[in-house]
Amino acid sequence: KNINQRTFEYKMIKLDLRSINLYDGDFDAFVPEIEGNFHKWIDLDIGIEGEPVSSIFSFCVCSPRWIAHNCSKEGFLWGTRTLIIEKFDHTTIRKEIDQILEYCSKDTWELSVANLLKFFSWEFEDYNQ
């Protein structure tokens, strides 16, 4: 007897970074006024590879020096979804984003978003249907 065995290829979705933008300028052109002292919000346009739809996810990038300076004003500082980095290094920031997207690529968009929310805020996070 010949038994035809089918092999099923398991595919996870692959998250695709479409663009990186600052709230108030061009990510690639940004250079802090004071090196080592900065705070910027970054928007990421993320979708599923091969599909046209995407969503905006955001996070803050700031330096330890900026945190120390701003914390000293009130004695405390709230923070969430923040990448803390000594200097604004575009390559390092992109590398971190790429690693997060690889880690957060799961079976479905919903599972992927649930993992992305550990690192970024999402434009539809508080959306109620």
N, C-alpha and C positions, 0 to 999 in steps of 0.2 A: 504494500500500500504506500502511496505517496501522500504524505500529509503536507499540505501547504501551511507553512507557519508565517504568519504576518508579524512583522516587527512594528511596534508602535513607537513613534518618536515622541518623547515627552518634551513639550516646549513651554518654557516660562516666557512671559512677556519680557521684552527688553525696553527699559526706559530710555528715552532719547532726549538729550538736552538740546533744545532748539536755539536758545539765546540766553545770555546773561546781561542784565542791565542794572545800573544804579537807579535809585529813585530820582536823583537829580543830575545825572550825567552819564557819560560813556564809561562803561567798565574798563575797557581796554586802554583808555586814555587817562584814567584817574591816577593822580599822584597826590598823596596827602600834602597839605600845606606845611605841616610839621611832621617830619619823618618819625614814625614810631608813636604818633599820637593821632588816632583817627577813629571814626565811628561812621559806618555807612550801612544802609539797607540795600540789599541786593535782591532783585527779582529774577527768578529762573522760569523760563518757558519750557515745560516738560510735557512730553507726550509718550505714546507708545511707538516704537520704531515701526515704520510702514503704515501708520495711520495718521490722517491729517489733523485730528483734534488734539488740543493740548490745554494745559491749565497753568496758571501762574502760582508759583511757590516762592516764599520770601524768607530771608534770614538776615541777621545782622552780622557784620564783621567789624570787630574793633580790636584795639590794642590794650594790653594790660595797663599801659600808661594812661590811656583814656579812662579806663575803669577807675584807676586810683585817683585821678584828678576829679572825676565826677562823683565818686563815692565820698570823697573828702568834704564835698559841699554839704551833704545831708547826713553823712555818717553811714549810709547804706545805699544800695542800688539794686533794683529788681532786674532780673535778666532771664531770658529764655530764648531758645533757638538762635544761639549766638556762637559764631566761630571766633575764638580769641587767638590772635596771632600777633607776633612781635612787630612784623612789618608787612605792609600791604604788598604781598607778592602774588601777582596774577597767576603764575604757574602753580604755586602751592594751593591757592584757592580753587582753581579749576580741577586740580588733582583730587582734592578732598571731595568736591562735588561729584566727580566721576566715580569715586569709590562709594559714596553714599548711594548713587543711582544703581550701581552694580549690586550693592547689598540689598537695596529695596525692590529690585526687580523680582516679583513673585508670580504666582499662578494667574492672578487677575489684577485688573486695575484697582479694584477696591482694596485688595490685600496690599498692593504696592503703595497706595495712598496712605493706608494705616501706618505703614513703616516710614514713609516720607515725613509724616506728621511728628515723628520723634525728633526730626532735625529742622523742619521748615514749617512755616504757617502756609495755609492754602486758601486761595481766593474763595472757595466754597465751604470752608471749615465751619462757619456758623450759619450756613444756609439752611433754612427750613422750608420744606416743600409746601 
